[in-house]
Structure formats: structure tokens, C-alpha cells
Amino acid sequence: MFFNLFSKNKDEYIVAYADKLAEAALQDDMDGVLDELIAYGKEKGLNNKQLAQAQGMACDKVFEELYQHGYMNDEDFELYKELIALCYMMKDDQKYRYTTIAKRCNAVYKIQEKGMLPKVNKDYANVKYRDGENLHFATPAIWMERNGDLTEGIAIAKGKPFKAGTLDDPFNGSWKETKGPGAFWITTDRIGYRGKNGSFTVELSDLDRVELNHGPLRVFEKGKEEPWAVKMDDYEMAGIIISRLLNK
């Protein structure tokens, strides 16, 4: 047996199980170690909850190794999906969370490194689409207005691409909510916001820049000093999609 642990502390057995499963996953040898892990779990008396904990721990360890440069490439994504599928004691909602995070990381890779923009169901945004115009991003958002000095952030513009993993202060600064909730969206030609109490639309051709960090996402339109600003959850994904559209 590859484990040689004599402590009766189950935490040690859980960690050892997780380490071995993570090592096998990173070496792409999960099938070869699965039977051995099942036998080890029985030998050490690990119950279903403890096995699920160990398998979740292995997923965390593998993710840390595979998540590089702010994304997960296609090969690593497939390997990670295989690991999740083999974690037979994890509940479906836990598997869903791990899979969703990995999908997002792989989507970042596809956008940033392969130029493949996501296509979202057009019903997710209240937009009158033009011929050939696709919806690439839509998310709940809140219209914000400045309530103090405007702090310069990371600029995204033509000739100034944005890379994942560069945000260090996603939301800070003096801003206030003004017009309630709505949705921020990005299409092939435009970016905009629509809510019950207000909306704006900016053609990409009229966009001077978008700024991130030190506040909400700020949309600077050419010839307009004050930016449109929206607060959302995933600034990074919005940033890399806008960057790709402006720098393709």
C-alpha cells in the first residue's frame, strides 16, 4: 500500500487521500489509482462525508496547479472535468460549482488566447439586435454615479488590451447607486445598460476607453468627459471581452 500512515487522526487520512488523487490527476493516471483509493478509504474507515471532503480537497489542489495566467487551457480543462467526474462521493451541487468555475476559466483562455468570443442567448438582454450582431455578455448590474474624485484605473482601448489576472482592486472609491438594478450587456457592435429607471448604449466605434479597478466599470464615450458607470460581479470577464472586440 502506497500509504504508510499510522495516526488514528482521520484528518491525516483525508489529506493523504486528497494528495494521492491530486497527484494522479496531474499525472493523468486517475484510472490507475482509483481502485487503490477505494481500498484505502475502506481500510482507514473513511465515511462518505470524509471521502467527499477528500475528493473536494483534491479538486482544490489540482485547480491551483492548472489555473495559470488567469485561465485554464483546453487540455487542462478536460483533465479537470475528468477528475470531477471521478469524484463519486461529492454531491451534484459541489460538482456543479467546480465545473462552473472551470468553465469560466476555460472561457477566459478561449477569448484571450484563441480569440473565440462566447455567444450568449439573445433573450438575456433587452436589445434590438442588428443583422449579424451577437450577444457576448450579459449580467445583472447597478447604475452608479461618482460621489467624489475620479480615480484612474486600468484602461481598455484599441491598442491597449486587457489581460486576465491584472485586477487588484476591483471595486473601491466614491460611488453611489442611483437608478436601481438593471443589466449590462456587450454585443458585437455595442455595449450598454438597461434598467427600469434608465439606460445607455455606446457604439464600440464611439468608445474612447473602458476603465476597471478602483471603482465600477467606467465607460468613456468619445467627446464625453463623465463616464457611464456600472457595478457588477464579473469585471474581469467583461473586460477581456471588450478588449478582444476592440483589439481583434
Helices and strands as residue ranges (DSSP letters): H 10-26, H 30-43, H 48-66, H 74-86, H 92-114, G 122-124, E 135-146, E 154-156, E 175-187, E 190-195, E 198-203, G 204-206, E 207-212, E 217-221, E 228-231, H 235-246
